[in-house]
Amino acid sequence: MSGETQSRPGITPEARVVSLWRRFGNNALGRRIYSLLFGRLVPYTGTIRPVIEEISPGRARVTLRDRRVLRNHLNSIHAIALANVGELASGLALIASMPESTKGIVTRLEIDYLKKARGDLTAIGEAQVPKTIGESTTLQAHATIWDREGDSVANLTTHWQLRPRDMP
C-alpha cells in the first residue's frame, strides 16, 4: 500500500479497502471508481486494470477485460496476469472477512493453468476466516478464473500468514 494509506491514523489498510467498497460498491459507476482507486492504492495490481464487481465476507468477484497488453506470444492472457487477478479476488475475499484486529500477508501462491485464457475473464475468490485470530495462523484462500464460455481457465490458492495486529 502507498505511504499515504499507511500514514492515515486509526484505519488499517484492510479496513480502508472494505470501507471504500461500502461507499462505492453499490452501482456500476461506483464499482468502476472503486476499481480505479484500488489500482492507485495497489499500483502493481492496477496495471491489469481489474474491475472489482463484488466484495463480501468470504467472497469477491473481479473481472478482467481481455486487452492486447495482457497477452502473451500464444495470443492468450499471460500467466502472470491470471495470477494477479486470482490473487486479487482471493485476497479481497479474505480481507473482507478478517477481524480488524488482524493483519495478514501472502506467503505462498499456487496456480494451476487449465486452458488458454482468451476473452474477458471473471475471477471468483473465496476464503473462510475465523472470527478471532489470537496467534499467528496460516490460512488459505482460493480463486477460480472463468472465461466467457463458463470454462475454468485457472485455479489459484494463496497461503496467508495472519496474526493479531499488536503482534510483531
C-alpha positions in Angstrom: 0.0 0.0 0.0 1.1 3.5 -0.6 2.6 5.7 2.2 -0.5 7.8 2.0 -2.7 4.9 3.0 -0.3 3.6 5.7 0.0 7.1 7.3 -3.7 7.6 8.0 -4.2 7.2 11.7 -7.0 5.0 13.0 -7.7 3.0 9.9 -5.9 -0.1 8.7 -5.2 -0.7 5.0 -7.6 -3.7 5.1 -10.4 -1.7 6.8 -9.9 1.1 4.2 -10.4 -1.5 1.4 -13.7 -2.6 2.9 -15.0 0.9 3.9 -14.3 2.3 0.4 -16.2 -0.7 -1.1 -19.2 0.1 1.2 -19.1 3.6 -0.1 -18.7 2.9 -3.8 -19.7 -0.7 -4.5 -23.5 -0.2 -4.8 -23.7 0.6 -8.5 -21.7 0.1 -11.7 -20.2 3.6 -11.8 -19.2 3.3 -8.1 -17.5 0.0 -8.8 -15.5 1.5 -11.7 -14.4 4.4 -9.4 -13.6 1.9 -6.6 -11.5 -0.2 -9.1 -9.6 2.9 -10.2 -9.0 3.9 -6.6 -7.8 0.4 -5.7 -5.4 0.5 -8.7 -3.9 3.6 -7.2 -3.7 2.1 -3.7 -2.1 -1.1 -5.0 -0.2 0.1 -8.1 1.0 -3.3 -9.3 -2.5 -4.8 -9.3 -3.7 -1.6 -11.0 -1.5 -2.5 -14.1 -4.0 -5.1 -15.2 -7.0 -2.7 -14.7 -9.3 -5.2 -12.9 -12.9 -4.3 -12.3 -14.0 -5.3 -8.8 -17.6 -6.4 -9.0 -18.3 -7.8 -5.6 -16.7 -7.9 -2.1 -18.4 -9.6 0.8 -17.1 -11.5 3.7 -15.5 -14.7 2.2 -16.3 -13.9 -1.4 -15.1 -11.5 -4.1 -15.7 -11.3 -7.9 -13.3 -9.5 -10.2 -13.4 -9.1 -14.0 -10.5 -8.7 -16.3 -11.1 -7.3 -19.8 -9.0 -9.0 -22.5 -6.6 -6.4 -23.9 -3.5 -6.8 -26.1 -1.2 -5.6 -23.4 -2.2 -8.6 -21.2 -1.5 -11.2 -24.0 1.5 -13.5 -24.4 3.2 -14.8 -27.5 0.4 -17.5 -27.7 -2.2 -14.8 -28.1 -3.8 -15.7 -24.8 -3.8 -13.8 -21.5 -0.4 -14.0 -19.8 0.0 -16.4 -16.9 1.1 -13.6 -14.5 -2.0 -11.5 -15.3 -4.1 -14.6 -14.4 -2.1 -15.0 -11.2 -2.6 -11.2 -10.5 -6.4 -11.3 -10.9 -6.7 -14.6 -9.0 -4.6 -13.3 -6.1 -6.7 -10.1 -6.0 -10.0 -12.0 -5.9 -8.9 -14.4 -3.2 -7.3 -11.6 -1.2 -10.3 -9.4 -1.3 -12.5 -12.3 -0.1 -10.1 -12.9 2.8 -9.6 -9.2 3.7 -13.4 -8.7 3.8 -13.8 -11.4 6.4 -10.7 -10.6 8.5 -11.2 -9.2 12.0 -10.0 -5.6 12.2 -7.5 -6.7 14.9 -5.8 -8.9 12.4 -3.1 -8.3 9.8 -2.0 -10.6 7.0 0.5 -11.2 4.3 0.7 -13.7 1.4 3.5 -16.2 2.0 2.9 -18.5 -1.0 0.9 -18.7 -4.2 0.0 -21.8 -6.2 -1.8 -21.7 -9.5 -2.9 -24.4 -12.0 -3.4 -23.2 -15.5 -6.2 -25.3 -17.1 -6.6 -23.9 -20.6 -5.5 -20.9 -22.6 -7.3 -17.8 -21.3 -8.9 -15.7 -24.1 -11.6 -13.1 -23.9 -12.9 -11.4 -20.8 -12.4 -13.3 -17.6 -14.1 -13.5 -14.2 -12.2 -14.5 -11.0 -14.2 -15.7 -8.0 -12.3 -15.6 -4.7 -13.3 -17.4 -1.6 -11.9 -17.6 1.9 -13.1 -18.6 5.4 -11.5 -16.7 8.3 -12.1 -17.4 12.0 -13.9 -14.5 13.8 -10.8 -14.1 16.1 -7.1 -14.6 15.5 -5.3 -14.9 18.8 -2.0 -16.2 17.5 0.0 -16.4 14.2 -2.1 -18.6 11.9 -1.7 -19.9 8.3 -4.8 -19.8 6.2 -5.6 -20.5 2.5 -7.8 -18.5 0.2 -8.9 -19.7 -3.3 -9.9 -18.3 -6.6 -11.2 -19.8 -9.8 -10.9 -17.9 -13.1 -13.6 -18.4 -15.6 -13.8 -17.4 -19.3 -17.0 -16.2 -21.1 -18.0 -19.7 -22.1 -18.0 -20.8 -18.4 -14.9 -22.8 -18.6 -12.4 -22.7 -15.8 -9.0 -21.4 -17.1 -7.1 -21.4 -13.8 -7.4 -22.3 -10.1 -5.3 -20.4 -7.6 -4.5 -20.9 -3.9 -2.9 -18.2 -1.8 -1.4 -19.0 1.6 -1.7 -16.2 4.1 0.0 -15.7 7.4 -2.5 -14.0 9.7 -1.6 -12.6 13.2 -3.0 -10.2 15.7 -2.2 -6.6 14.7 -0.4 -6.0 18.0 1.9 -9.0 17.4 5.3 -8.2 15.8 
